[in-house]
């Protein structure tokens, strides 16, 4: 026997041992399938019935859950409808509130604009009132001054009236005396007719006071030959200033009116007056 034959023999022996090991293992794991199926505790049939029972229970639970889920879905849909209705109402209310808010904002803006205009008008009115108050104070001051001047002129007028009455009385007495003297002169054959110009007395005086209403007071009077209507020149040094007309006389002073058409400048106190003027 050669080497090859020996090798084949060894291989056959090894394979026989291997198959025997497989056979022992299969036998060790071998069981009765009928017993495995019909075993009331661990058999597949018992397990199948138990699984079927569990499946039926699970299907019942599933049906109950489905029914409950459908009920909950229906309730949820109804709730969603209610919520949607409420949302729509709330949206409508929100839109209304937004519109009302926009109106209030517009009204507030208009109120602010009106307030600004009112404040500007009030400031202008305050300025105007302040100006009017200033003018009133000024007018009151001028009125007081005019009133004082009026009182002074009234006093002077009353004095002039008294002086005029005295002069008229004196004139009446003098007229009686002249008439009496003229009668006596006629009896005696004396001529008393004398030209008026032979008794004209030329005199110079000054402006003692000047008022804003165009009247001046001068230092010449009826004793100097002045009478109402007498015209006088007014000078300042050698400069001709204007012309005045006597409107009221007293023995030592007179009141004259400034003739605007002859005025060459402002007539002031201490200006010189010359009388008479043709």
C-alpha positions in Angstrom: 0.0 0.0 0.0 1.4 3.3 -1.0 1.3 6.6 0.7 -1.8 7.8 -1.2 -3.9 4.9 -0.1 -2.8 5.6 3.5 -3.9 9.2 3.2 -7.4 8.2 1.8 -7.9 5.8 4.6 -7.1 8.5 7.2 -9.5 10.9 5.5 -12.3 8.3 5.4 -11.7 7.7 9.1 -11.9 11.4 9.9 -15.0 11.9 7.9 -16.7 8.9 9.6 -15.9 10.4 13.0 -17.3 13.7 11.8 -20.6 12.2 10.6 -20.9 10.3 13.8 -20.6 13.5 15.8 -23.3 15.1 13.7 -25.6 12.1 14.3 -25.0 12.3 18.0 -25.8 16.0 18.0 -29.0 15.6 16.0 -30.2 12.9 18.3 -29.4 15.0 21.3 -31.6 17.8 19.9 -34.3 15.7 18.5 -37.9 16.2 20.0 -41.4 15.1 19.3 -43.1 17.7 17.1 -46.6 16.3 17.9 -45.9 16.7 21.6 -44.5 20.2 21.0 -47.8 21.1 19.2 -50.3 19.5 21.5 -48.6 20.2 24.8 -51.4 22.1 26.8 -48.8 24.3 28.5 -45.9 24.9 26.1 -47.4 23.5 22.9 -47.7 25.6 19.8 -51.5 25.0 19.7 -51.9 26.4 23.2 -49.7 29.3 22.3 -51.8 29.8 19.1 -55.0 29.8 21.1 -53.5 32.2 23.6 -52.2 34.5 20.8 -55.7 34.3 19.2 -57.4 35.3 22.5 -54.9 38.2 22.9 -55.5 39.2 19.3 -59.3 39.2 19.9 -58.8 41.2 23.0 -56.5 43.6 21.2 -59.0 43.9 18.4 -61.8 44.6 20.9 -59.5 47.2 22.6 -58.7 48.6 19.1 -62.4 48.9 18.2 -63.1 50.5 21.6 -60.1 52.9 21.0 -61.3 53.6 17.5 -64.8 54.3 18.7 -63.4 56.5 21.5 -61.1 58.2 19.0 -64.0 58.8 16.6 -66.1 60.2 19.4 -63.1 62.4 20.5 -62.5 63.4 16.8 -66.2 64.3 16.5 -66.1 66.2 19.7 -62.8 67.8 18.6 -64.3 68.8 15.3 -67.3 70.3 17.1 -65.0 72.1 19.5 -62.9 73.3 16.6 -66.1 74.7 14.9 -67.0 76.4 18.2 -63.4 77.8 18.5 -63.5 78.9 14.9 -66.7 80.7 15.5 -65.3 82.3 18.6 -62.1 83.1 16.6 -64.2 84.8 13.9 -66.1 86.8 16.5 -62.9 87.7 18.3 -61.4 88.7 15.0 -64.4 90.9 14.2 -64.2 92.4 17.6 -60.4 93.0 17.1 -61.1 94.7 13.8 -63.7 96.8 15.4 -61.3 97.7 18.3 -58.6 98.5 15.7 -60.9 100.7 13.8 -62.0 102.4 17.0 -58.4 102.8 18.1 -57.6 104.3 14.7 -60.4 106.8 15.1 -59.3 107.6 18.6 -55.7 108.1 17.4 -57.0 110.4 14.6 -59.2 112.3 17.1 -56.2 112.6 19.4 -54.1 114.0 16.6 -56.8 116.4 15.6 -57.2 117.4 19.3 -53.4 118.0 19.6 -53.5 120.1 16.4 -56.4 122.0 17.7 -54.7 122.5 21.0 -51.5 123.8 19.2 -53.6 126.2 17.2 -55.5 127.3 20.3 -52.2 127.8 22.1 -50.8 129.9 19.2 -54.1 131.9 19.1 -53.9 132.3 22.9 -50.3 133.5 22.7 -51.3 136.0 19.9 -54.2 137.2 22.0 -52.0 137.5 25.1 -49.5 139.6 23.0 -52.4 141.7 21.7 -53.8 142.1 25.2 -50.4 143.1 26.5 -50.2 145.7 23.7 -53.7 146.9 24.4 -52.9 147.2 28.1 -49.8 149.2 27.2 -51.9 151.4 24.9 -54.6 151.7 27.6 -52.0 152.8 30.2 -50.5 155.2 27.6 -54.0 156.5 26.8 -54.8 156.9 30.5 -51.6 158.8 31.0 -52.4 161.0 28.1 -56.0 161.4 29.2 -54.8 162.4 32.7 -52.4 164.9 31.2 -55.1 166.2 28.9 -57.5 166.4 31.9 -54.9 168.3 33.8 -54.5 170.7 30.9 -58.3 170.9 30.6 -58.6 171.8 34.2 -55.9 174.3 33.9 -57.5 175.8 30.8 -60.8 175.7 32.5 -59.4 177.6 35.4 -57.8 180.1 33.1 -61.0 180.3 31.1 -63.0 181.0 34.2 -60.5 183.6 35.3 -60.7 185.1 31.8 -64.5 185.0 32.1 -64.3 186.8 35.4 -61.8 189.3 34.0 -64.1 189.8 30.9 -67.0 190.5 33.2 -64.8 192.9 35.2 -63.6 194.6 32.0 -67.2 194.8 30.6 -68.3 196.4 33.8 -65.3 198.7 33.7 -66.0 199.4 30.0 -69.6 200.3 30.8 -68.4 202.6 33.5 -65.9 204.1 31.1 -68.5 204.4 28.3 -70.7 206.3 30.7 -67.8 208.5 31.6 -66.9 209.0 28.0 -70.5 209.9 27.1 -70.6 212.2 30.1 -67.3 213.8 29.1 -68.3 214.0 25.5 -71.5 215.8 26.5 -69.5 218.2 28.6 -66.9 218.6 25.7 -69.7 219.3 23.3 -71.1 221.9 25.6 -67.6 223.4 25.8 -67.0 223.1 22.1 -64.0 220.6 22.4 -63.5 218.0 19.5 -62.7 214.5 21.0 -62.6 212.6 17.7 -59.1 211.1 17.4 -57.9 208.5 14.8 -57.4 205.0 16.1 -53.9 204.8 14.7 -52.8 207.7 16.9 -53.4 205.4 19.9 -51.6 202.3 18.6 -48.8 201.3 20.9 -46.1 199.1 19.5 -44.7 196.5 22.0 -42.6 193.4 22.0 -43.3 190.3 24.2 -42.4 186.6 24.5 -44.1 183.3 24.3 -44.6 182.2 27.9 -46.2 178.8 27.2 -47.1 176.7 24.1 -49.6 173.7 24.1 -50.0 170.8 21.7 -53.4 172.0 20.5 -52.0 175.1 18.7 -52.5 177.7 21.4 -49.8 179.9 23.0 -49.7 182.3 26.0 -47.9 185.6 25.4 -46.7 188.3 27.8 -48.7 191.1 26.2 -52.3 192.0 27.1 -55.0 194.5 26.6 -52.9 197.0 28.5 -50.5 196.8 25.6 -53.2 197.6 23.1 -54.0 194.0 22.1 -57.5 192.9 21.3 -59.2 189.8 19.9 -58.2 189.3 16.3 -54.9 191.2 16.6 -52.1 189.5 14.5 -48.6 189.2 15.7 -45.2 188.1 14.2 -43.1 185.4 16.0 -39.3 185.6 15.8 -36.4 183.7 17.2 -33.6 186.1 17.1 -33.7 187.6 13.5 -35.4 184.5 12.1 -39.1 184.7 11.3 -41.0 181.7 12.8 -44.6 182.3 12.1 -47.8 184.3 12.9 -50.4 184.1 15.6 -53.8 185.6 16.2 -55.1 186.8 19.6 -58.2 184.9 20.7 -58.4 185.9 24.3 -57.0 188.9 26.2 -56.2 189.9 29.8 -54.6 193.1 31.1 -51.0 191.6 31.2 -51.2 188.5 29.0 -53.2 187.0 26.1 -53.9 183.7 24.5 -53.3 183.4 20.7 -53.9 180.8 18.0 -51.0 179.7 15.8 -51.8 180.3 12.1 -50.5 177.1 10.4 -50.4 178.6 7.0 -47.7 181.1 8.1 -45.7 178.8 10.3 -42.0 178.4 9.3 -41.0 176.3 12.2 -42.0 175.1 15.7 -43.1 178.0 18.0 -41.6 177.5 21.5 -41.4 179.2 24.8 -39.3 182.4 24.9 -39.8 183.2 21.2 -40.3 186.9 20.6 -43.6 188.3 19.5 -44.0 191.7 17.9 -47.3 193.8 17.7 -49.1 195.0 15.9 -49.0 193.6 12.3 -50.9 195.2 9.4 
